[in-house]
């Protein structure tokens, strides 16, 4: 069974052709009826409704003939919601806040098996073994779901940020609007 991870460098809520490619990639390998779980644990409660509206609009704009059903993730029912979803989409925000919320859930990698898991900025950072976060104060240890070192919102001034991390990890740097796909066989 294959799990597809799609990491985005940031600013996925902007309507543009590059982000259209990202959201089309998320929906590419799905059927005609797609269940999308929007996870906004990295955001603020003040922006919750706005994040839902913007993320939903991004998917709706590129869905073609697909019928999309959305749920907003809740920490109380997160495992049940992951099981329900075809796509688990992690929005951006603060990496540390997202990691604190997700660390209570054991076995996420196994729960994601067979799903399409996509995230932008903080929503992608947590998947990595190590990441760089300006808002988090530097290098942060992620959940290690993917064996990578990751820098979203990449600029040349960030080039050296992960050099001290040893180990055999791929370094991934993505600027805003860029994305990369990882397909993992179980």
N, C-alpha and C positions, 0 to 999 in steps of 0.2 A: 504494500500500500504506500502510495506516495504522498508526501506532505510538501506543499509549495510555500516557501517563505519569500515575501517580496519586501525589501527594505527600501525606504525612500529617504532622501537626504534632507527634506524639510520643505515647508510651505506648500503642502499638498492641498490646502484649502483654497489656494488661488486658482481661479478659472483660467486655464491656458492650455495650449495644445500638448505641452509636455506632461502636465498632470492628467490630461485626457488619456494619454498612452498608459500611464500608471493605473488608472482606474479600469481601463479596458483590459489590461493585463490581469488584474485581480479577477475579473469576470470571465476571462477567456475560456477557462477549462471547466466552467460550470454548466449545469443544465439550463432549462428554460425557466424554472422556478428556483430562485436563489434566496436562501436565508442568510442575512448579513447581521452579525453581532457587532455593534459599534461600542468600543471600549474607550471611555474617556477618563480613566482613572488618573491620567497624568495632568488633566486640566483642572480648572477651578470650577467650583459649583456655580459661580456667577455666569460662567460661559457655557454651562451644560446645554441649555436649550439652543443657543446659537451654534455650538459645535455640532449638535444633532442635525440642525437645519442645513448647515453648510456641507457636512459629510454626506448626508442623504442626497442633496442636490448634485454633488460630484458624481455619485454612483448613477443617479437617475439620468443625468445628461448623456452618459455613454452606454446605457444598458441595451439599446436597440430594442428587440422584441421580448427581452427577458422580463419576467415578473419578479420584482424584488420585494422581500418582506424584511423589515428591520426590527431589531430589538436593541435597547440600550442596556449595556452590561450593568449588573448589580453585584457587589461583592457577596451578598447573601445567597445568590443563585448562580454564581459564575460557572461552576462545573456543569450544571444542568443546561445553561445557556450555550456553553461551548459544544456540548453534545448535540444540541438542536441545530447549530449553525453549520452552513457550508463554508462561509467566509467569516474569519475573526479579524476585525480591523481595529488596530490600535492607533488612536489619534495622538497628536503631539501634546506637548506641555512640559512638565518638569520631570526629568528622568528619575531623580531621587524619590519623588512622590509616587511615581508609577512602580518603582522597585519595592518601596515599602508596602504598597497595596498588594503586589503580586507575590511577595515572599511568603505570604500565608498559605499559598496554594502549592501543594507538593505535586510533583509529577506532571507539570504543565506540558512538557515535551511530549509525553505519552498522550495526553488529552488532545493535543494538536494533530496527532497522527491522522492522515487522510484529509486534513482540512487545507484551506488556503488561508495562510496567516500573513497579514500585511500590516505594516506600521510605518509611520513617518516620524522622523526626529526621535523624540523620547520613546515613541511607540515602536521604533526599530532598535534603539539603543539597548533596551532590556534583553533583547534576543542574543546579543553578543556576549563573548566572554569578558571583554573589556571594552569600554567606550570612553569617549571624551565628551564632556558636557560643560558648556560655559556656565549654565545656570546651576550646575551641580558642583562647581568649583574645581573641575579638572577631570582626572582619570577616575573612572568608577568601574567597579566590578559588576558586570551584568549577570544574568541568570545562566549564561553559557549554553543556551539552546543551540546556537551556532558557534563553531570554533573560529571566531573572527575577532579582530580588533576593529572598532568602527568609529568613524568621525562623521557625523551629519553636519549640515551647513558648512561644508568644508571650504576653507580659504587657505591660500599658500602659507599664511602665518601659523596655521595649525599643523603643518607638516611634521614637526618633531614631537608632537604631544604624546604619541604612543611608543616612541623609540625605546623607552626604558622597560617596556613589557617584553619579557623573554618568552621563549616557547615557540612552538611551530604553528603559529596562528596567522592566517591571511589578514592583511591590513586592507580594510575597505574604507575609502573616502568618497563621499557623495556630496556634491553641491546641492543647493536647493533645486528641486524639480527632477533630479536624477534618481534612478532606482536600479536595483539589481535583484535578480531572481535566483533563488537557490531551490533546487528540487531534490528532496531527500527521500531515498527509498528505505522502507523499514523491513 
